[in-house]
Each structure stands twice: as structure tokens, then as C-alpha cells.
Amino acid sequence: MEKPVTLPAIQRRGRWSLAFGLLLLWIGVAHAAGMPLNGAWQEVAPGDTPQSVMDAYRAGHLRSFDPSMLQRFPRNELGNWVVIAAQPPWNNEDRVLTVYPAPMGAISVFYGDQVRRLAMNDFSAHGHGHGRLAWRVPAGLPASTPILLRVEPTQTVSAPIRFHILPWDTYLQRDTQWLVFASTCFAVMLAMVMMALFFSLMLRDITYAWYAGYVVCYALIQGIQTGFVFHPLRWQWLVDSSTLVGAVAVALSVAFASLFMMRFCDLRRHAPLLQVPVVAMAVGMIQLVLMRCSGIPLLISMAQALLNPLLMIGALLLLVAGVIAALRGSRQAWFFLAGWTPLLLLTALTSAQVNGALPHADWLNDLSLAGGAFEAAVLSLGLADRALQLRQDRDVVQVLADHDSLTRLLNRRAWTERASAMLAGSQAPSLAVLFLDLDHFKQLNDRHGHNTGDRALVAVATTLSAELRPGDLFGRHGGEEFVAMLDGIDAQEAMQVATRLCRRVHRLEIPVRDEEQLLSVSIGVAMRQHGDTLESLIERADQAMYRAKLHGRNRVCLDEFTSRAARERGEKRLRVVETRREEV
């Protein structure tokens, strides 16, 4: 039966929708076009000079493109020339040329006789953009003058880029907005990693460690792709190894995601046939990492060739496994799908964009960063739900282990543990132990059957539990024997309670042989004395119970030690009274 959708649930969904809408609106504003631009490009040929390229541009020999849309330049050993020209009306105020998203390679800017090299992994003194390359146009360069760029060749697949010329104040505002946005996304992912590691250590569950590894790898991938690890983090040690580290992080992220998903969604239970392929995917990705780091050219080229096909296969495999596990009853699989599916869709859109599709969607890179933070938060909620469910399951198991399956009372082991704790922690001046044994219970079983005997035990246990105080410790000692510990009660009160229990059992009117002989109980009472242990208390209460049976059953007897001590105290009080009378 489906649960009704409540008003608070609708409000929560509305808040999430509003937050997501505001995010898309912010991304749209942050990536809005600046000054209107025209662009042209051509591949670098041997013998080219900046002057010859500009002459070809003015002659109209270069291929035109729209700089405000994503443009993918062909991979060329020498790179590509790009000319960016602002359209009228021209504004000669302080302005900045930006290239977004930041390419993995460098871009050289030619103006006059000078050349400025722009790269995210350049830590020289001149300013950098965050998440993009930025070049502050010299004050003496008129806005109508075309800007000549050279997109340097890279070893990786060249991603599409777009160009903007923005006023300095506008650029600073957008750069700050992006820095806050990216820092927030990475902070969310880092917080989720810390939470997962805490749960992993606390619960000793490696599932949380696999999740932490996956989020760390994804954050590292996004940090390299956006340039966040270079600016503002300034991780200079990544300058020469960013390509290798990025490839390793991609492979390890799939390996960690596979291992995490296998345990998180409980594939062994809900999708056993897919467990082996998921593990094989994780092992295969680890092998790719080893091949990529081997330093052997043949193995490195094989790893590079296999990485993207295995990524697509792995993503679809995890998606299918998650859907099957969710449909077969895995609660955590729904959390996995809620976090994994949007990120998988964004990855597919980004891959299509690299191949020339979606030239207007230059916000996909930022949305992928936000998607990583969203996935980390959703999966963390799933992990918290899993921890809560594990705790509930453990509590249920603990209850089953501590309670008798028939009467639902504490079993002998659990009662002994709690009674020992009560005995050690009791601050009351007196404490009593009652040992109860049903009379003629074997005859009841033999005459009416064990089912009737079981029903009688349940009825007696329910009645006696209701008769005792909530703080009294009551359990089944074994068979037809019960035991209770009453704290803060003296001998006279304990005898009164035990007598009341005898009467309550007899009033149940459970026949043993016939209507004339009813089920009853014999009770022994032992009061705590100096130096008593739980074993000695139970032993004395047990002996008192046997004396009650010897004296006719259906009665209460106080243990001899307590009775003798009570008689001695009574005799002593009597002697004191007589002495006082004589003195008077």
C-alpha cells in the first residue's frame, strides 16, 4: 500500500526543486555572454608567423566560428590559431579575455611583440581565473583590435572551449561566484568523505570506506578538470603528472563505485547473477591502473585504449544492477540510483559535447561539479539510512537473543547479566530475589499436552509481569521456573509481593488434572546480606522455594538465613524492651 503524500513532503520537494532551479538560474547568469565577438581559426602550419596569420585573417582565409559557443578544435601536432575580434560598439574600459572551461593544455596570447602563455598549471606571478583561463587585456590595446591566440597541442582529447571578453568588474564578480560555488561543492564532498570514514571506523564496515574512496577520486577528477587543484589550491606537484593522476583517478573511481555498490545494494541477496560482473569490473579497473603506471609504452597505450569502453560498460552495468536490486527490494539501491543516474546522464552529455554536440550548454562542466556534490549528499543519506537499519536489525537480534521465545521474558543469560549489574549498582538498603516454580507442571503437560503447557506458561508470565513493578527484573530461569529481583524492598514487603503473586497464579484457574486441582506456584524469597553474590542469593531463594514445596506448595517461604537473622533482630528488640521496662 502506497503511503499518502503529506504536506511536509510536498514542501520538502518544493524546497529541493526551488534550490535546483536557483542553481540552474545562477549557472545561466554566470555563463551569460559578455561583449559580442567574432572568431576565426586555422590549424598551425610550419612556417606560420603571427603576422602571416593576421594577414590571412584580414583576407578572410580563416574559418569562422562563434566564440560564445563551445568550439572543439581538431587535434594537431602544432596546435591551432584562433583570432577573437570584438564587435561594435567597442568599449575600451578595463576588460578580460576568458577561456572556459580551462583546457588541459596551454593557450598563448600574441600582442605586439609579446607573448603571454596561459595555463592552469602555470604558477607564475600573473593573475589566473578560477575554473577558466583569463588574460587581462592591456590598457593600450584598443577594443577594436583582434586578439591572436594559439591553442597549444595536448596529449589528451581536446575539449571544446568558448571565449568571452568581460569588463574587469564583471569578471571579478563572476570569478568570485564560481570560486564560492566550486568551494562549496568540494566542501560538501569532503564532509561526506569524513562522515563515511567515521562510520567505517565506528561500525567496522568497509562499505563506507569504498564510498569514501569513490568520492575522493571523483573530487580529484573534478579538481583537475576545473583547475581547482592548481588555482586556488596551488598543488604544484600535480603539474607534471596531472594527466596520469586524472586517468588513475577515473579508473579507481569506477573500481571503488563497483565495490561500494555491490555491498551497499546487497547484490549477493538481490542480484546474485550480477555480483561477479561487478567485481570483475572493479578488478579490471585496478589492472588498468597498474598498466597505466607500469611505464611500459605498450601497456600504457593498451590502458588508454581500454579505459573509455570499460567506463561506458561499467556505468551501464552499475545502473542495471542498481535497477534490478531496487526492484527486488533493496532500499539502498533507490538511494544509489537517485545519486548515480543524474551523474551518469551528465557524463553522457559531457561526452557528447566533447564530440561536438550541445555547443550552447557550456554550463555542463559546472553542473557536473554540482552533480558530484549532490550524489555525495544523496549517497551519504543512503549510508546513514543503512547505518540506522543495521542498528535496528542489531537491536532486533539483541532482543531475540535476550528474550525467551515463548514467554517474551528475559532468558537466563540476559537476566543474569542485568541482575548482576543491578546488584552491583544498587544503592538501596535492601534487595530481594524471588525464585518461582510452578506446581505439578509436569502433570499438566502429561495430561493435557505440551501446547496446553506452553499456553499456561505464557499466561503465568503475562500475569506475573503485570503484577510486578516496571523497575523489577523478571525472567524465565528455565522450564517452569521463573526468577525476579526486586530492588529497594525489605523482607516483609518482599513476602507480601510473593504472596500476591501466588494468589494471582492460582486465580488463573488453570486445571492440572481436573477442575479441583489448579495450577499454582511455590516461591522462595532471599534477601541480600553482606557479602552476597548473585549466585548465593539465587541458591538461597531456590532452597527456600523447595521448603515451600515441602510444606504443601502454593505458598511462600523466606530463606532460613534471612528468617534466622529476622528472629535474632526480633529477639534483640524484645530484650531491649524488657530491659527498659525493668529500668522503669
C-alpha positions, -999 to +999 in steps of 0.1 A: +000+000+000+015+033-010+019+060+016-001+092+011+019+123+001+018+147+031+020+184+030+055+184+047+067+160+020+054+183-007+070+213+009+104+195+011+101+185-026+093+221-034+123+234-015+146+210-034+130+220-067+135+257-058+171+251-048+178+232-081+160+259-101+181+286-084+213+267-092+204+265-129+195+302-129+228+311-113+247+289-138+228+306-167+236+341-153+272+332-146+278+320-181+259+347-199+277+363-228+298+394-225+308+416-254+296+404-289+325+386-306+335+371-339+360+343-342+381+326-368+407+298-367+430+276-387+455+248-380+491+258-373+513+251-403+551+250-405+565+285-411+534+303-397+541+336-380+517+358-361+518+384-388+511+359-416+481+346-396+467+381-391+472+388-428+453+356-437+425+366-412+421+401-427+420+385-462+392+362-450+411+329-454+404+316-418+374+296-409+349+315-388+331+303-357+310+318-328+333+323-298+304+325-274+296+288-282+317+258-274+342+251-302+362+219-305+394+225-324+410+195-342+439+177-326+470+189-344+507+183-336+514+221-339+481+234-325+456+259-338+455+296-345+425+315-331+415+351-337+390+368-314+375+402-325+351+423-305+322+437-324+309+473-322+300+492-301+335+490-287+343+496-251+379+504-242+374+501-205+395+476-184+385+442-197+394+405-195+395+377-221+384+344-206+386+309-220+361+284-204+364+256-195+400+257-187+418+234-212+443+209-201+469+224-224+481+260-227+470+290-248+494+316-260+483+352-265+502+374-291+500+412-288+526+434-303+560+418-299+550+400-267+536+365-260+518+356-228+513+319-221+481+310-202+477+277-184+460+264-153+492+247-142+512+279-145+521+293-111+539+325-122+530+358-108+504+370-132+467+365-123+446+335-130+410+328-134+393+302-113+378+274-135+389+292-166+419+309-183+419+347-180+441+373-197+437+409-187+438+430-219+465+457-218+451+492-213+468+504-245+452+478-267+420+492-284+389+471-282+386+470-320+420+453-323+416+415-329+434+392-304+455+364-318+457+332-298+474+299-303+458+268-287+488+246-280+487+209-287+480+184-259+484+147-254+448+143-243+415+147-262+409+184-267+377+195-250+355+222-266+361+258-253+344+292-257+357+328-254+343+358-236+355+394-232+342+409-200+346+442-182+370+438-153+344+443-126+320+418-142+348+393-145+358+397-108+322+392-097+318+360-118+351+347-108+343+351-071+309+335-077+325+304-093+351+301-066+324+301-039+303+276-059+332+252-065+345+255-030+310+247-016+308+216-039+342+203-029+334+211+008+303+190+006+321+161-009+349+164+017+324+165+045+307+134+031+340+116+030+348+124+066+314+112+076+319+079+057+353+073+072+338+080+107+311+054+102+335+030+087+357+031+118+327+032+142+307+003+125+338-015+112+321-017+078+343-014+047+313-003+026+317+032+039+354+031+030+347+022-006+322+051-008+348+075+007+374+063-019+349+068-047+340+104-037+377+113-032+385+101-067+356+119-082+365+151-064+401+148-077+389+143-112+367+174-110+396+193-093+419+185-122+393+192-149+383+226-135+418+235-125+407+239-088+437+219-077+460+244-094+441+276-085+433+282-057+448+251-041+482+255-059+492+218-059+523+223-079+533+186-075+505+178-100+519+199-128+539+172-145+516+143-135+480+157-138+472+135-169+484+103-152+467+112-119+435+120-137+435+087-156+442+068-124+415+086-105+390+078-133+398+041-132+398+039-094+366+058-091+348+031-111+365+004-091+355+019-058+320+026-071+316-011-081+328-024-047+307+001-029+276-006-049+280-043-045+278-041-007+256-011-004+228-025-027+234-060-013+238-076-047+245-110-031+209-111-020+190-090-046+210-096-078+234-125-073+240-131-110+254-095-114+277-098-084+305-115-104+305-090-133+305-060-109+335-075-090+352-083-124+347-046-134+364-034-102+393-058-107+396-048-143+399-011-135+426-018-109+445-037-136+442-007-159+457+015-132+486-009-128+491-009-166+489+029-168+515+032-141+538+005-154+560+028-175+558+003-204+546+021-236+527-009-249+508-014-216+502+023-213+487+026-248+465-005-241+452+010-209+444+043-227+425+024-254+405+003-230+397+030-204+367+047-222+350+015-234+352+000-199+339+032-184+308+030-205+303-007-198+309-002-161+285+027-159+257+008-176+265-023-156+261-005-123+229+012-135+213-021-145+225-038-113+210-009-092+177-010-110+174-048-106+184-046-069+159-018-063+130-037-080+138-067-059+135-049-026+168-032-019+160+001-001+196+014-005+195+007-043+170+035-046+194+059-029+222+047-053+200+053-084+189+087-071+226+098-069+241+078-097+216+083-125+219+122-128+257+119-127+256+092-154+233+114-175+257+144-171+286+122-180+269+111-212+260+147-221+296+158-215+309+130-236+285+140-264+297+176-260+333+166-264+323+151-298+307+184-309+271+182-296+254+207-274+276+237-282+253+260-262+255+240-230+287+254-217+274+251-181+276+213-182+310+213-165+298+233-136+266+212-134+288+181-133+306+195-103+273+203-086+261+168-095+291+153-077+282+171-046+245+161-050+254+125-055+278+125-024+250+140-003+223+115-015+246+085-011+255+098+024+218+099+033+216+063+020+246+053+041+230+070+072+198+051+064+218+019+061+235+025+094+202+031+111+188+000+095+218-020+107+213-006+142+177-015+141+185-050+129+211-054+156+186-042+182+161-068+170+187-095+171+197-084+206+161-085+217+157-120+203+189-131+219+179-117+253+143-128+255+127-162+258+109-171+225+078-184+243+071-161+272+090-130+259+106-127+293+144-122+297+161-155+293+185-169+319+217-154+304+202-119+299+185-119+333+218-130+350+237-102+332+212-075+342+207-088+377+245-087+382+245-051+371+216-042+393+231-060+423+264-041+418+248-007+412+220-008+438+222+019+464+191+007+483+195-007+518+177-039+509+171-061+478+152-093+473+154-123+449+123-144+443+126-179+429+093-193+415+085-228+404+051-239+391+035-268+410+026-300+392+035-286+358+048-320+345+014-335+352-002-306+333+020-314+303+014-352+305-023-349+308-032-320+285-002-319+262+027-296+257+007-270+238-015-265+268+016-263+290+030-236+267-002-216+269-001-219+307+035-206+308+026-176+286-005-169+308+016-171+340+044-150+326+020-123+314+002-122+347+033-120+369+049-093+347+018-071+350+018-077+388+054-066+393+068-030+392+083-017+359+117-015+376+116-051+388+137-076+369+117-106+359+128-135+337+125-172+329+151-193+346+143-224+327+114-248+322+086-238+346+110-218+368+110-180+370+132-156+389+127-119+399+149-093+415+132-065+435+153-035+444+146-012+474+122-036+492+125-052+527+117-088+538+082-081+548+073-063+516+090-090+496+069-116+513+037-096+506+047-093+469+054-130+466+021-139+484+002-117+459+020-135+430+009-169+444-027-158+446-027-143+411-014-176+396-040-196+415-068-173+403-059-181+367-078-214+374-057-235+350-066-271+357-038-297+362-057-330+365-093-319+369-113-288+379-104-294+416-066-293+412-055-259+398-020-247+387-002-229+415+033-217+422+058-221+451+081-191+458+113-188+477+124-154+489+161-144+497+172-110+510+206-096+502+231-099+531+266-086+534+290-104+511+262-119+490+268-126+453+241-133+427+248-170+428+244-171+466+212-152+465+197-174+439+208-205+457+192-194+490+160-184+472+160-218+454+163-236+488+135-215+502+113-225+472+120-262+479+109-257+516+077-241+503+070-272+482+078-295+512+053-275+532+024-281+508+031-259+477+012-228+466+030-208+493+059-185+500+089-192+522+117-169+533+152-183+532+165-196+566+194-172+568+171-142+565+145-158+588+171-165+614+185-130+611+150-116+614+143-137+645+176-126+661+167-090+654+133-095+669+147-112+700+172-084+704+145-058+702+124-078+727+153-079+751+158-042+748+122-036+755+122-058+786+154-041+799+138-007+796+107-020+814+128-033+843+147+000+845+114+019+847 
